[in-house]
Amino acid sequence: MNPSEVPPLPRVDVLIRESRRLAEIPGLAEQALRWHHDAVDRRAVVAREAQRLATPRLWPDTVSSLASTAWRVVGVAAPAAPFQLLAVAAAAVGLRVEPPRASAATLARVQRLVRASGPAYVKLGQFIATGDGLVPDEWVTAFAWCRDEAPPLETGVAQQVVDRELGPERQRLAWLDDEPLAAGSIGQVHRGRLTDGTDVVVKVLRPGLRKRFRTDIETLALAAAAAEKVNAGARSANLTGFVELFAQLALEELDFRLEAANLVDSSAVLEAMGADEMLAPRPIPGMVTEQVLVMELLPGVAYTRLDPAAGLDGDRLLRTGIRGVVEATLKHGVFHGDLHAGNVLVDPATGRFSLVDFGIAGRLTADQRAGLVHYLGAWAGGDARGQIEAMQAFGAIGRAASIEPLVGELQRELDELAARANGDVTFDQLGATLGRLLQVLARHGFRMPKDLVLFFKNLLYLAGFAASVAPEADVLAVVQDILLELLADPSSGVLVA
């Protein structure tokens, strides 16, 4: 498709202005537009910073961090532990990296390194803990503590941050629970209540986190570069490229104003889709800063904790969940970037979804949306050329680059994969095929398209969702049906590239 023929995406700022749900909270629609527009520049700044931090070089603070990392590595008797951590974390986001063998000794050494290191290492552990279907179960189980057992801040620290950040607006919080609902590597959340009776969640960033993350990322960049010097597998996997991808995802989570923009954008998109059974929390205007985010409390429990005896329609839940993810991505180009079980809540009383924790969100341009549709069609047909051409739409490969060597190399990989599958097209093959593509791109020095990785990881999350709510369902068939419906609807703007 000629770029001039690619249909534009619906304008999210227009959807915000038209949103009745956002207008229900006084002042939110106006503030939402400011968050939406300011976030464009903030995300660009984050992307540049991530690229700088992931470029291997020795900064004064990196030298100090390297020294402390060296002592940690010596202390756990695991010189290969940093490289093993990076490899398995890269595999956990869908990149074609062979994770190290999950022996008891290796698992123990890498865990000790993460426990002894900074917050970026714990964040990598969280990637592993949510890598079901992408890395061996032993790794997922071993790092579950990174997701569930982050130590809470000392008593009173969160309240001090809230008082400082909100200033006079702090008076609107009639009650703030001293005990956190949950604590993570980025921050922790507390229940609260506004003076008007609105139940809210207050998210607080851990103090001093940005500086520690920067130093950790610089150190990881050096570790990745060192691995690529001596290890052909690390070089082929482009671990330095993964560090940049990780840095961008992590740094975006460190600014709650970006999360507020993700929340209002997603709320407007879900409403425009008519997805009445799927909600995102609305931020409270005047109560969002870089380090504090106050938002409404939505009902629900993680879908893995649903009571089988509750009588919920699992097939309906599955179709609603998949449609929400696929349609938001392909019709509007905006989607939740981290749909693991803890971020997808279901209200047992109504069967409605609440999507939470929007620190990571995916965003596609119109060209990327067309490229994604092109890729999905090429994947179904085992067409290497189509997949490579789709990557040009994503900006992963320059328009002027010669693609013939990539096409030939990828086709050999796909033919080998198809032979192993006896010609069957399965949902699991989607992840394997994407992995082959990303590996070929990495070997030729091309960048990893962040939003493509996030979308495909979400599709793989849906396999886990299906196993919980509708274990007999054919996930691939449901995805294909929804894609065909979107492609057949001229108003969707989703056309085959």
ABEGO torsion letter per residue (X at the ends): XBAAABBBBBBAAAAAAABAAAAABBGAAAAAAAAAAAAAAAAAAAAAAAAAAABBBBBAAAAAAAAAAAAAAAAAGBAAAAAAAAAAAAAAAGBBBBBBBBBAAAAAAAAAAAAABBAAAAAAAAAAAAABGABBAAAAAAAAAAAAABBBBBBGAAAAAAAAAAEAAAAABABBBABBABBBAABBBBBBBBAAGBBBBBBBBBBGAAAAAAAAAAAAAAAAAAAAAABAAAAAAGAAAAAAAAAAAAAAAABAAAAAAAAAAAAAAAAAAGBAABBBBBBBBGABBAABBBBBBBBEBBAAABBAAAGBBAAAAAAAAAAAAAAAAAAAGBBBABABAAABBBBAAAGBBBBBGAABBBBBBAAAAAAAAAAAAAAAAGBAAAAAAAAAAAGABBAABBAAAAAAAAAAAAAAAAAAAGGBBBAAAAAAAAAAAAAAAAAAGBBBBAAAAAAAAAAAAAAAAAAAABAABBAAAAAAAAAAAAAABAAAGBBBX
